[in-house]
Amino acid sequence: MGRYTEFRFESELENDLPKIERETLYRILVERRWATDENDAWVKPAIDHKFFDCPRWLQLLCYTDFNPDLRCSFEISDSGKIRLDIHSRFLNRDDEIRLFLDWIRRYVCSSLSNSNLGWYQIDEDEKIYVDFEILNRTIILRES
């Protein structure tokens, strides 16, 4: 079966988020459209990053295990601010979290210098916190 990972990530993203990333996040998290053909096949976005090669990239972005406390959203305000909020629970078997963070770090808003962006926890293990350092646009994982 495997051990489930609860993942929490919340950040403002840069306004110049590329169109393909913006459209993919909007389609999945706002429109809740995961399939694009008559066979209900999941679509693999045309984003060139290893995260989207993982078998569970979609679960990281939106799987809530039918728990009402878990939610995932993508919002663009009237002023153009972009906000990504992920609270999911899934099997992190292929290092999806690390690959997601590697992909999204280039789009995290630079005004969030030295910020905590969230955490993840495998079953009842210690939480691992996700920190962002703007100097090198790096994501640092630190145990609690």
N, CA, C and O atoms as a GROMACS GRO file, in nm:
protein
  576
    1MET      N    1   0.082  -0.119   0.000
    1MET     CA    2   0.000   0.000   0.000
    1MET      C    3   0.086   0.126   0.000
    1MET      O    4   0.082   0.202  -0.097
    2GLY      N    5   0.163   0.150   0.104
    2GLY     CA    6   0.249   0.268   0.106
    2GLY      C    7   0.208   0.368   0.211
    2GLY      O    8   0.099   0.361   0.268
    3ARG      N    9   0.296   0.459   0.235
    3ARG     CA   10   0.272   0.563   0.335
    3ARG      C   11   0.232   0.692   0.264
    3ARG      O   12   0.296   0.735   0.168
    4TYR      N   13   0.126   0.753   0.314
    4TYR     CA   14   0.076   0.876   0.253
    4TYR      C   15   0.149   0.997   0.308
    4TYR      O   16   0.188   1.002   0.424
    5THR      N   17   0.166   1.096   0.220
    5THR     CA   18   0.231   1.221   0.256
    5THR      C   19   0.130   1.334   0.246
    5THR      O   20   0.063   1.350   0.144
    6GLU      N   21   0.119   1.411   0.353
    6GLU     CA   22   0.037   1.532   0.350
    6GLU      C   23   0.130   1.647   0.312
    6GLU      O   24   0.236   1.664   0.372
    7PHE      N   25   0.091   1.724   0.213
    7PHE     CA   26   0.176   1.830   0.159
    7PHE      C   27   0.101   1.962   0.165
    7PHE      O   28  -0.015   1.972   0.124
    8ARG      N   29   0.169   2.064   0.217
    8ARG     CA   30   0.112   2.199   0.228
    8ARG      C   31   0.210   2.297   0.165
    8ARG      O   32   0.326   2.303   0.203
    9PHE      N   33   0.162   2.375   0.068
    9PHE     CA   34   0.244   2.475   0.001
    9PHE      C   35   0.155   2.595  -0.029
    9PHE      O   36   0.046   2.580  -0.083
   10GLU      N   37   0.203   2.713   0.007
   10GLU     CA   38   0.127   2.835  -0.018
   10GLU      C   39   0.224   2.946  -0.052
   10GLU      O   40   0.316   2.976   0.024
   11SER      N   41   0.202   3.009  -0.169
   11SER     CA   42   0.293   3.114  -0.211
   11SER      C   43   0.227   3.206  -0.313
   11SER      O   44   0.137   3.166  -0.386
   12GLU      N   45   0.276   3.327  -0.314
   12GLU     CA   46   0.244   3.418  -0.424
   12GLU      C   47   0.347   3.389  -0.533
   12GLU      O   48   0.465   3.366  -0.504
   13LEU      N   49   0.302   3.389  -0.657
   13LEU     CA   50   0.392   3.363  -0.770
   13LEU      C   51   0.416   3.492  -0.848
   13LEU      O   52   0.336   3.585  -0.843
   14GLU      N   53   0.526   3.494  -0.920
   14GLU     CA   54   0.560   3.610  -1.002
   14GLU      C   55   0.451   3.635  -1.107
   14GLU      O   56   0.393   3.540  -1.160
   15ASN      N   57   0.425   3.762  -1.136
   15ASN     CA   58   0.322   3.798  -1.235
   15ASN      C   59   0.358   3.751  -1.375
   15ASN      O   60   0.269   3.734  -1.458
   16ASP      N   61   0.487   3.730  -1.403
   16ASP     CA   62   0.527   3.687  -1.537
   16ASP      C   63   0.532   3.534  -1.550
   16ASP      O   64   0.609   3.481  -1.630
   17LEU      N   65   0.451   3.465  -1.471
   17LEU     CA   66   0.439   3.320  -1.483
   17LEU      C   67   0.408   3.286  -1.628
   17LEU      O   68   0.312   3.339  -1.684
   18PRO      N   69   0.488   3.198  -1.691
   18PRO     CA   70   0.465   3.168  -1.833
   18PRO      C   71   0.323   3.119  -1.860
   18PRO      O   72   0.258   3.059  -1.775
   19LYS      N   73   0.278   3.146  -1.980
   19LYS     CA   74   0.140   3.115  -2.019
   19LYS      C   75   0.106   2.968  -2.000
   19LYS      O   76  -0.002   2.937  -1.949
   20ILE      N   77   0.193   2.876  -2.038
   20ILE     CA   78   0.163   2.734  -2.028
   20ILE      C   79   0.147   2.691  -1.882
   20ILE      O   80   0.060   2.610  -1.852
   21GLU      N   81   0.230   2.744  -1.792
   21GLU     CA   82   0.219   2.713  -1.650
   21GLU      C   83   0.088   2.771  -1.594
   21GLU      O   84   0.016   2.704  -1.520
   22ARG      N   85   0.061   2.895  -1.630
   22ARG     CA   86  -0.061   2.962  -1.584
   22ARG      C   87  -0.185   2.884  -1.629
   22ARG      O   88  -0.275   2.858  -1.549
   23GLU      N   89  -0.190   2.848  -1.757
   23GLU     CA   90  -0.306   2.776  -1.811
   23GLU      C   91  -0.321   2.637  -1.750
   23GLU      O   92  -0.432   2.592  -1.722
   24THR      N   93  -0.209   2.569  -1.728
   24THR     CA   94  -0.214   2.435  -1.669
   24THR      C   95  -0.268   2.441  -1.527
   24THR      O   96  -0.358   2.364  -1.492
   25LEU      N   97  -0.215   2.530  -1.445
   25LEU     CA   98  -0.262   2.542  -1.306
   25LEU      C   99  -0.408   2.586  -1.301
   25LEU      O  100  -0.485   2.537  -1.219
   26TYR      N  101  -0.447   2.677  -1.389
   26TYR     CA  102  -0.585   2.724  -1.392
   26TYR      C  103  -0.679   2.609  -1.431
   26TYR      O  104  -0.783   2.590  -1.368
   27ARG      N  105  -0.644   2.534  -1.535
   27ARG     CA  106  -0.728   2.424  -1.581
   27ARG      C  107  -0.747   2.319  -1.473
   27ARG      O  108  -0.858   2.268  -1.454
   28ILE      N  109  -0.641   2.285  -1.403
   28ILE     CA  110  -0.647   2.179  -1.304
   28ILE      C  111  -0.710   2.226  -1.173
   28ILE      O  112  -0.795   2.156  -1.117
   29LEU      N  113  -0.670   2.343  -1.124
   29LEU     CA  114  -0.711   2.385  -0.990
   29LEU      C  115  -0.834   2.474  -0.986
   29LEU      O  116  -0.898   2.484  -0.881
   30VAL      N  117  -0.869   2.538  -1.095
   30VAL     CA  118  -0.988   2.624  -1.097
   30VAL      C  119  -1.101   2.555  -1.173
   30VAL      O  120  -1.211   2.538  -1.121
   31GLU      N  121  -1.073   2.516  -1.295
   31GLU     CA  122  -1.176   2.452  -1.376
   31GLU      C  123  -1.198   2.305  -1.337
   31GLU      O  124  -1.300   2.246  -1.372
   32ARG      N  125  -1.102   2.247  -1.264
   32ARG     CA  126  -1.107   2.107  -1.224
   32ARG      C  127  -1.119   2.013  -1.345
   32ARG      O  128  -1.188   1.912  -1.341
   33ARG      N  129  -1.049   2.050  -1.452
   33ARG     CA  130  -1.046   1.968  -1.573
   33ARG      C  131  -0.912   1.896  -1.577
   33ARG      O  132  -0.808   1.957  -1.598
   34TRP      N  133  -0.917   1.766  -1.557
   34TRP     CA  134  -0.794   1.687  -1.558
   34TRP      C  135  -0.778   1.610  -1.687
   34TRP      O  136  -0.667   1.574  -1.726
   35ALA      N  137  -0.888   1.585  -1.752
   35ALA     CA  138  -0.885   1.508  -1.876
   35ALA      C  139  -0.912   1.602  -1.993
   35ALA      O  140  -0.981   1.702  -1.979
   36THR      N  141  -0.856   1.567  -2.109
   36THR     CA  142  -0.876   1.653  -2.225
   36THR      C  143  -0.927   1.579  -2.347
   36THR      O  144  -0.940   1.638  -2.455
   37ASP      N  145  -0.956   1.452  -2.331
   37ASP     CA  146  -1.009   1.381  -2.448
   37ASP      C  147  -1.128   1.295  -2.408
   37ASP      O  148  -1.161   1.283  -2.290
   38GLU      N  149  -1.192   1.237  -2.508
   38GLU     CA  150  -1.314   1.160  -2.483
   38GLU      C  151  -1.289   1.034  -2.401
   38GLU      O  152  -1.384   0.976  -2.348
   39ASN      N  153  -1.165   0.991  -2.390
   39ASN     CA  154  -1.132   0.873  -2.310
   39ASN      C  155  -1.099   0.906  -2.166
   39ASN      O  156  -1.058   0.818  -2.089
   40ASP      N  157  -1.118   1.030  -2.128
   40ASP     CA  158  -1.087   1.076  -1.993
   40ASP      C  159  -0.940   1.054  -1.956
   40ASP      O  160  -0.908   1.033  -1.840
   41ALA      N  161  -0.853   1.059  -2.054
   41ALA     CA  162  -0.710   1.042  -2.027
   41ALA      C  163  -0.654   1.168  -1.962
   41ALA      O  164  -0.686   1.280  -2.002
   42TRP      N  165  -0.570   1.148  -1.861
   42TRP     CA  166  -0.505   1.263  -1.799
   42TRP      C  167  -0.411   1.324  -1.901
   42TRP      O  168  -0.344   1.253  -1.976
   43VAL      N  169  -0.407   1.452  -1.901
   43VAL     CA  170  -0.320   1.520  -1.994
   43VAL      C  171  -0.187   1.549  -1.927
   43VAL      O  172  -0.183   1.595  -1.812
   44LYS      N  173  -0.079   1.524  -1.997
   44LYS     CA  174   0.053   1.564  -1.948
   44LYS      C  175   0.081   1.701  -2.009
   44LYS      O  176   0.087   1.714  -2.131
   45PRO      N  177   0.098   1.802  -1.925
   45PRO     CA  178   0.121   1.936  -1.979
   45PRO      C  179   0.247   1.944  -2.064
   45PRO      O  180   0.339   1.863  -2.048
   46ALA      N  181   0.250   2.040  -2.152
   46ALA     CA  182   0.367   2.061  -2.237
   46ALA      C  183   0.471   2.146  -2.164
   46ALA      O  184   0.531   2.236  -2.223
   47ILE      N  185   0.491   2.117  -2.039
   47ILE     CA  186   0.591   2.188  -1.957
   47ILE      C  187   0.712   2.098  -1.947
   47ILE      O  188   0.702   1.981  -1.908
   48ASP      N  189   0.826   2.152  -1.983
   48ASP     CA  190   0.949   2.073  -1.985
   48ASP      C  191   1.014   2.073  -1.847
   48ASP      O  192   1.104   2.153  -1.819
   49HIS      N  193   0.968   1.982  -1.762
   49HIS     CA  194   1.029   1.966  -1.630
   49HIS      C  195   1.000   1.824  -1.582
   49HIS      O  196   0.894   1.768  -1.609
   50LYS      N  197   1.096   1.765  -1.512
   50LYS     CA  198   1.085   1.626  -1.465
   50LYS      C  199   0.964   1.604  -1.374
   50LYS      O  200   0.913   1.493  -1.365
   51PHE      N  201   0.918   1.709  -1.306
   51PHE     CA  202   0.800   1.695  -1.219
   51PHE      C  203   0.682   1.637  -1.297
   51PHE      O  204   0.610   1.552  -1.247
   52PHE      N  205   0.663   1.684  -1.420
   52PHE     CA  206   0.549   1.640  -1.500
   52PHE      C  207   0.569   1.504  -1.565
   52PHE      O  208   0.480   1.454  -1.633
   53ASP      N  209   0.686   1.445  -1.544
   53ASP     CA  210   0.709   1.307  -1.586
   53ASP      C  211   0.675   1.208  -1.475
   53ASP      O  212   0.666   1.087  -1.500
   54CYS      N  213   0.656   1.257  -1.353
   54CYS     CA  214   0.623   1.170  -1.239
   54CYS      C  215   0.482   1.115  -1.255
   54CYS      O  216   0.394   1.186  -1.304
   55PRO      N  217   0.459   0.991  -1.215
   55PRO     CA  218   0.326   0.933  -1.229
   55PRO      C  219   0.220   1.001  -1.142
   55PRO      O  220   0.101   0.993  -1.172
   56ARG      N  221   0.260   1.068  -1.035
   56ARG     CA  222   0.163   1.128  -0.943
   56ARG      C  223   0.174   1.281  -0.936
   56ARG      O  224   0.145   1.340  -0.831
   57TRP      N  225   0.216   1.346  -1.043
   57TRP     CA  226   0.225   1.493  -1.041
   57TRP      C  227   0.087   1.554  -1.019
   57TRP      O  228   0.075   1.654  -0.948
   58LEU      N  229  -0.015   1.496  -1.078
   58LEU     CA  230  -0.150   1.552  -1.064
   58LEU      C  231  -0.201   1.536  -0.921
   58LEU      O  232  -0.267   1.626  -0.869
   59GLN      N  233  -0.172   1.424  -0.858
   59GLN     CA  234  -0.215   1.403  -0.721
   59GLN      C  235  -0.153   1.505  -0.627
   59GLN      O  236  -0.219   1.554  -0.535
   60LEU      N  237  -0.026   1.539  -0.649
   60LEU     CA  238   0.037   1.641  -0.565
   60LEU      C  239  -0.040   1.773  -0.576
   60LEU      O  240  -0.062   1.840  -0.476
   61LEU      N  241  -0.079   1.807  -0.696
   61LEU     CA  242  -0.147   1.936  -0.718
   61LEU      C  243  -0.290   1.939  -0.666
   61LEU      O  244  -0.339   2.046  -0.631
   62CYS      N  245  -0.357   1.825  -0.662
   62CYS     CA  246  -0.500   1.839  -0.632
   62CYS      C  247  -0.566   1.724  -0.557
   62CYS      O  248  -0.687   1.731  -0.535
   63TYR      N  249  -0.495   1.620  -0.516
   63TYR     CA  250  -0.563   1.509  -0.451
   63TYR      C  251  -0.584   1.538  -0.304
   63TYR      O  252  -0.488   1.556  -0.229
   64THR      N  253  -0.708   1.541  -0.263
   64THR     CA  254  -0.742   1.576  -0.126
   64THR      C  255  -0.792   1.458  -0.045
   64THR      O  256  -0.828   1.475   0.072
   65ASP      N  257  -0.796   1.338  -0.102
   65ASP     CA  258  -0.838   1.219  -0.030
   65ASP      C  259  -0.980   1.236   0.024
   65ASP      O  260  -1.016   1.174   0.124
   66PHE      N  261  -1.060   1.319  -0.042
   66PHE     CA  262  -1.198   1.348  -0.002
   66PHE      C  263  -1.209   1.407   0.138
   66PHE      O  264  -1.313   1.397   0.202
   67ASN      N  265  -1.102   1.468   0.184
   67ASN     CA  266  -1.099   1.531   0.315
   67ASN      C  267  -1.132   1.680   0.296
   67ASN      O  268  -1.060   1.749   0.225
   68PRO      N  269  -1.240   1.730   0.359
   68PRO     CA  270  -1.277   1.871   0.339
   68PRO      C  271  -1.176   1.971   0.394
   68PRO      O  272  -1.180   2.089   0.357
   69ASP      N  273  -1.085   1.927   0.481
   69ASP     CA  274  -0.982   2.019   0.533
   69ASP      C  275  -0.869   2.040   0.434
   69ASP      O  276  -0.791   2.135   0.447
   70LEU      N  277  -0.859   1.952   0.335
   70LEU     CA  278  -0.755   1.965   0.234
   70LEU      C  279  -0.816   2.037   0.114
   70LEU      O  280  -0.930   2.011   0.075
   71ARG      N  281  -0.739   2.129   0.055
   71ARG     CA  282  -0.789   2.202  -0.061
   71ARG      C  283  -0.670   2.251  -0.143
   71ARG      O  284  -0.559   2.267  -0.092
   72CYS      N  285  -0.697   2.275  -0.269
   72CYS     CA  286  -0.593   2.326  -0.358
   72CYS      C  287  -0.657   2.435  -0.443
   72CYS      O  288  -0.767   2.417  -0.495
   73SER      N  289  -0.587   2.548  -0.458
   73SER     CA  290  -0.646   2.655  -0.537
   73SER      C  291  -0.537   2.735  -0.609
   73SER      O  292  -0.420   2.733  -0.573
   74PHE      N  293  -0.582   2.804  -0.711
   74PHE     CA  294  -0.498   2.891  -0.792
   74PHE      C  295  -0.581   3.015  -0.820
   74PHE      O  296  -0.689   3.005  -0.879
   75GLU      N  297  -0.533   3.131  -0.777
   75GLU     CA  298  -0.611   3.254  -0.790
   75GLU      C  299  -0.528   3.363  -0.856
   75GLU      O  300  -0.408   3.377  -0.830
   76ILE      N  301  -0.594   3.439  -0.941
   76ILE     CA  302  -0.533   3.557  -1.001
   76ILE      C  303  -0.624   3.674  -0.965
   76ILE      O  304  -0.740   3.678  -1.006
   77SER      N  305  -0.570   3.769  -0.888
   77SER     CA  306  -0.651   3.882  -0.843
   77SER      C  307  -0.668   3.983  -0.956
   77SER      O  308  -0.602   3.975  -1.059
   78ASP      N  309  -0.759   4.079  -0.935
   78ASP     CA  310  -0.780   4.185  -1.034
   78ASP      C  311  -0.653   4.265  -1.059
   78ASP      O  312  -0.631   4.317  -1.168
   79SER      N  313  -0.567   4.274  -0.956
   79SER     CA  314  -0.442   4.348  -0.970
   79SER      C  315  -0.333   4.264  -1.037
   79SER      O  316  -0.223   4.313  -1.062
   80GLY      N  317  -0.363   4.135  -1.065
   80GLY     CA  318  -0.267   4.050  -1.134
   80GLY      C  319  -0.183   3.962  -1.043
   80GLY      O  320  -0.100   3.886  -1.091
   81LYS      N  321  -0.205   3.972  -0.911
   81LYS     CA  322  -0.130   3.885  -0.819
   81LYS      C  323  -0.176   3.742  -0.835
   81LYS      O  324  -0.296   3.714  -0.847
   82ILE      N  325  -0.079   3.652  -0.835
   82ILE     CA  326  -0.107   3.510  -0.855
   82ILE      C  327  -0.076   3.436  -0.725
   82ILE      O  328   0.032   3.452  -0.667
   83ARG      N  329  -0.171   3.355  -0.680
   83ARG     CA  330  -0.155   3.282  -0.555
   83ARG      C  331  -0.180   3.133  -0.580
   83ARG      O  332  -0.281   3.095  -0.638
   84LEU      N  333  -0.087   3.051  -0.533
   84LEU     CA  334  -0.099   2.906  -0.542
   84LEU      C  335  -0.106   2.850  -0.401
   84LEU      O  336  -0.021   2.878  -0.317
   85ASP      N  337  -0.210   2.771  -0.376
   85ASP     CA  338  -0.232   2.714  -0.243
   85ASP      C  339  -0.262   2.566  -0.260
   85ASP      O  340  -0.364   2.528  -0.318
   86ILE      N  341  -0.172   2.482  -0.210
   86ILE     CA  342  -0.187   2.337  -0.224
   86ILE      C  343  -0.188   2.274  -0.085
   86ILE      O  344  -0.100   2.299  -0.004
   87HIS      N  345  -0.288   2.193  -0.061
   87HIS     CA  346  -0.294   2.111   0.060
   87HIS      C  347  -0.347   1.976   0.015
   87HIS      O  348  -0.468   1.957   0.004
   88SER      N  349  -0.258   1.884  -0.010
   88SER     CA  350  -0.296   1.755  -0.068
   88SER      C  351  -0.240   1.640   0.016
   88SER      O  352  -0.160   1.660   0.107
   89ARG      N  353  -0.286   1.521  -0.018
   89ARG     CA  354  -0.240   1.399   0.049
   89ARG      C  355  -0.229   1.290  -0.057
   89ARG      O  356  -0.327   1.258  -0.124
   90PHE      N  357  -0.110   1.234  -0.073
   90PHE     CA  358  -0.086   1.139  -0.181
   90PHE      C  359   0.036   1.054  -0.148
   90PHE      O  360   0.103   1.077  -0.047
   91LEU      N  361   0.063   0.955  -0.231
   91LEU     CA  362   0.182   0.871  -0.216
   91LEU      C  363   0.298   0.939  -0.288
   91LEU      O  364   0.298   0.949  -0.411
   92ASN      N  365   0.397   0.984  -0.212
   92ASN     CA  366   0.514   1.054  -0.268
   92ASN      C  367   0.624   0.952  -0.297
   92ASN      O  368   0.730   0.954  -0.235
   93ARG      N  369   0.598   0.864  -0.392
   93ARG     CA  370   0.690   0.752  -0.418
   93ARG      C  371   0.806   0.789  -0.510
   93ARG      O  372   0.914   0.730  -0.499
   94ASP      N  373   0.787   0.884  -0.599
   94ASP     CA  374   0.890   0.916  -0.697
   94ASP      C  375   0.948   1.055  -0.675
   94ASP      O  376   0.989   1.123  -0.770
   95ASP      N  377   0.951   1.096  -0.549
   95ASP     CA  378   1.010   1.226  -0.513
   95ASP      C  379   0.936   1.343  -0.577
   95ASP      O  380   0.997   1.443  -0.613
   96GLU      N  381   0.803   1.330  -0.589
   96GLU     CA  382   0.723   1.435  -0.651
   96GLU      C  383   0.738   1.569  -0.580
   96GLU      O  384   0.743   1.673  -0.645
   97ILE      N  385   0.747   1.568  -0.447
   97ILE     CA  386   0.757   1.695  -0.374
   97ILE      C  387   0.886   1.767  -0.410
   97ILE      O  388   0.882   1.886  -0.442
   98ARG      N  389   0.997   1.698  -0.407
   98ARG     CA  390   1.125   1.763  -0.440
   98ARG      C  391   1.123   1.816  -0.583
   98ARG      O  392   1.170   1.927  -0.609
   99LEU      N  393   1.068   1.738  -0.676
   99LEU     CA  394   1.063   1.782  -0.815
   99LEU      C  395   0.966   1.898  -0.834
   99LEU      O  396   0.993   1.989  -0.913
  100PHE      N  397   0.853   1.896  -0.764
  100PHE     CA  398   0.760   2.010  -0.769
  100PHE      C  399   0.830   2.137  -0.721
  100PHE      O  400   0.821   2.241  -0.786
  101LEU      N  401   0.899   2.128  -0.608
  101LEU     CA  402   0.967   2.245  -0.552
  101LEU      C  403   1.076   2.295  -0.647
  101LEU      O  404   1.097   2.416  -0.660
  102ASP      N  405   1.146   2.203  -0.711
  102ASP     CA  406   1.247   2.242  -0.809
  102ASP      C  407   1.184   2.318  -0.926
  102ASP      O  408   1.241   2.414  -0.975
  103TRP      N  409   1.066   2.274  -0.968
  103TRP     CA  410   0.996   2.342  -1.079
  103TRP      C  411   0.941   2.478  -1.036
  103TRP      O  412   0.960   2.577  -1.107
  104ILE      N  413   0.875   2.485  -0.923
  104ILE     CA  414   0.801   2.606  -0.885
  104ILE      C  415   0.892   2.716  -0.829
  104ILE      O  416   0.852   2.832  -0.828
  105ARG      N  417   1.011   2.682  -0.782
  105ARG     CA  418   1.097   2.781  -0.716
  105ARG      C  419   1.129   2.901  -0.804
  105ARG      O  420   1.143   3.012  -0.753
  106ARG      N  421   1.140   2.880  -0.934
  106ARG     CA  422   1.174   2.991  -1.024
  106ARG      C  423   1.059   3.092  -1.037
  106ARG      O  424   1.079   3.203  -1.085
  107TYR      N  425   0.938   3.052  -0.993
  107TYR     CA  426   0.822   3.139  -1.006
  107TYR      C  427   0.774   3.197  -0.873
  107TYR      O  428   0.682   3.279  -0.872
  108VAL      N  429   0.836   3.156  -0.762
  108VAL     CA  430   0.797   3.211  -0.632
  108VAL      C  431   0.829   3.359  -0.631
  108VAL      O  432   0.937   3.401  -0.672
  109CYS      N  433   0.735   3.438  -0.583
  109CYS     CA  434   0.749   3.583  -0.583
  109CYS      C  435   0.874   3.625  -0.505
  109CYS      O  436   0.893   3.583  -0.391
  110SER      N  437   0.957   3.706  -0.566
  110SER     CA  438   1.083   3.746  -0.504
  110SER      C  439   1.063   3.830  -0.379
  110SER      O  440   1.157   3.846  -0.301
  111SER      N  441   0.945   3.885  -0.357
  111SER     CA  442   0.921   3.964  -0.235
  111SER      C  443   0.904   3.874  -0.113
  111SER      O  444   0.892   3.923  -0.001
  112LEU      N  445   0.902   3.743  -0.134
  112LEU     CA  446   0.885   3.650  -0.022
  112LEU      C  447   1.019   3.603   0.033
  112LEU      O  448   1.028   3.493   0.087
  113SER      N  449   1.120   3.684   0.020
  113SER     CA  450   1.255   3.650   0.062
  113SER      C  451   1.257   3.585   0.200
  113SER      O  452   1.195   3.633   0.295
  114ASN      N  453   1.332   3.474   0.208
  114ASN     CA  454   1.352   3.402   0.333
  114ASN      C  455   1.221   3.371   0.404
  114ASN      O  456   1.203   3.404   0.521
  115SER      N  457   1.131   3.308   0.333
  115SER     CA  458   0.998   3.276   0.384
  115SER      C  459   0.979   3.126   0.398
  115SER      O  460   1.044   3.047   0.330
  116ASN      N  461   0.888   3.090   0.488
  116ASN     CA  462   0.843   2.952   0.496
  116ASN      C  463   0.724   2.938   0.403
  116ASN      O  464   0.627   3.014   0.414
  117LEU      N  465   0.730   2.843   0.311
  117LEU     CA  466   0.624   2.825   0.212
  117LEU      C  467   0.533   2.707   0.242
  117LEU      O  468   0.432   2.688   0.174
  118GLY      N  469   0.566   2.628   0.343
  118GLY     CA  470   0.480   2.515   0.375
  118GLY      C  471   0.555   2.403   0.443
  118GLY      O  472   0.659   2.425   0.506
  119TRP      N  473   0.502   2.283   0.431
  119TRP     CA  474   0.559   2.166   0.497
  119TRP      C  475   0.504   2.040   0.432
  119TRP      O  476   0.409   2.044   0.353
  120TYR      N  477   0.566   1.928   0.466
  120TYR     CA  478   0.508   1.800   0.433
  120TYR      C  479   0.537   1.702   0.545
  120TYR      O  480   0.633   1.719   0.621
  121GLN      N  481   0.452   1.601   0.555
  121GLN     CA  482   0.462   1.504   0.664
  121GLN      C  483   0.417   1.368   0.613
  121GLN      O  484   0.309   1.355   0.554
  122ILE      N  485   0.499   1.268   0.636
  122ILE     CA  486   0.467   1.132   0.597
  122ILE      C  487   0.403   1.064   0.716
  122ILE      O  488   0.467   1.042   0.819
  123ASP      N  489   0.275   1.030   0.702
  123ASP     CA  490   0.198   0.970   0.811
  123ASP      C  491   0.222   1.048   0.940
  123ASP      O  492   0.192   1.167   0.947
  124GLU      N  493   0.275   0.982   1.043
  124GLU     CA  494   0.294   1.049   1.173
  124GLU      C  495   0.439   1.093   1.196
  124GLU      O  496   0.474   1.131   1.308
  125ASP      N  497   0.523   1.090   1.094
  125ASP     CA  498   0.662   1.133   1.109
  125ASP      C  499   0.668   1.283   1.138
  125ASP      O  500   0.567   1.353   1.133
  126GLU      N  501   0.789   1.331   1.168
  126GLU     CA  502   0.810   1.474   1.190
  126GLU      C  503   0.778   1.552   1.063
  126GLU      O  504   0.799   1.503   0.952
  127LYS      N  505   0.728   1.674   1.080
  127LYS     CA  506   0.706   1.761   0.965
  127LYS      C  507   0.839   1.809   0.910
  127LYS      O  508   0.935   1.831   0.985
  128ILE      N  509   0.844   1.824   0.780
  128ILE     CA  510   0.961   1.883   0.714
  128ILE      C  511   0.913   2.013   0.653
  128ILE      O  512   0.819   2.014   0.573
  129TYR      N  513   0.977   2.123   0.689
  129TYR     CA  514   0.934   2.256   0.646
  129TYR      C  515   1.004   2.297   0.518
  129TYR      O  516   1.119   2.261   0.493
  130VAL      N  517   0.933   2.374   0.436
  130VAL     CA  518   0.982   2.420   0.307
  130VAL      C  519   1.013   2.569   0.321
  130VAL      O  520   0.921   2.650   0.332
  131ASP      N  521   1.139   2.605   0.320
  131ASP     CA  522   1.181   2.745   0.330
  131ASP      C  523   1.234   2.792   0.195
  131ASP      O  524   1.286   2.714   0.116
  132PHE      N  525   1.220   2.921   0.170
  132PHE     CA  526   1.262   2.980   0.044
  132PHE      C  527   1.364   3.089   0.070
  132PHE      O  528   1.339   3.178   0.151
  133GLU      N  529   1.478   3.082   0.004
  133GLU     CA  530   1.580   3.186   0.012
  133GLU      C  531   1.591   3.251  -0.124
  133GLU      O  532   1.622   3.185  -0.223
  134ILE      N  533   1.567   3.379  -0.129
  134ILE     CA  534   1.561   3.450  -0.256
  134ILE      C  535   1.699   3.466  -0.319
  134ILE      O  536   1.709   3.474  -0.442
  135LEU      N  537   1.804   3.472  -0.240
  135LEU     CA  538   1.937   3.499  -0.294
  135LEU      C  539   1.970   3.407  -0.412
  135LEU      O  540   2.011   3.453  -0.518
  136ASN      N  541   1.950   3.279  -0.393
  136ASN     CA  542   1.978   3.182  -0.499
  136ASN      C  543   1.851   3.117  -0.553
  136ASN      O  544   1.857   3.018  -0.626
  137ARG      N  545   1.735   3.173  -0.517
  137ARG     CA  546   1.605   3.114  -0.551
  137ARG      C  547   1.606   2.966  -0.515
  137ARG      O  548   1.566   2.881  -0.595
  138THR      N  549   1.650   2.937  -0.394
  138THR     CA  550   1.661   2.799  -0.350
  138THR      C  551   1.551   2.765  -0.251
  138THR      O  552   1.502   2.850  -0.177
  139ILE      N  553   1.514   2.640  -0.252
  139ILE     CA  554   1.420   2.583  -0.157
  139ILE      C  555   1.502   2.499  -0.062
  139ILE      O  556   1.583   2.417  -0.104
  140ILE      N  557   1.480   2.520   0.066
  140ILE     CA  558   1.553   2.446   0.168
  140ILE      C  559   1.451   2.367   0.250
  140ILE      O  560   1.351   2.422   0.295
  141LEU      N  561   1.476   2.238   0.269
  141LEU     CA  562   1.389   2.155   0.350
  141LEU      C  563   1.453   2.140   0.486
  141LEU      O  564   1.570   2.103   0.497
  142ARG      N  565   1.376   2.168   0.590
  142ARG     CA  566   1.432   2.155   0.726
  142ARG      C  567   1.334   2.080   0.813
  142ARG      O  568   1.214   2.105   0.810
  143GLU      N  569   1.388   1.987   0.891
  143GLU     CA  570   1.304   1.909   0.981
  143GLU      C  571   1.269   1.993   1.103
  143GLU      O  572   1.345   2.080   1.145
  144SER      N  573   1.152   1.964   1.159
  144SER     CA  574   1.105   2.041   1.275
  144SER      C  575   1.184   2.008   1.399
  144SER      O  576   1.157   2.063   1.506
   0.00000   0.00000   0.00000
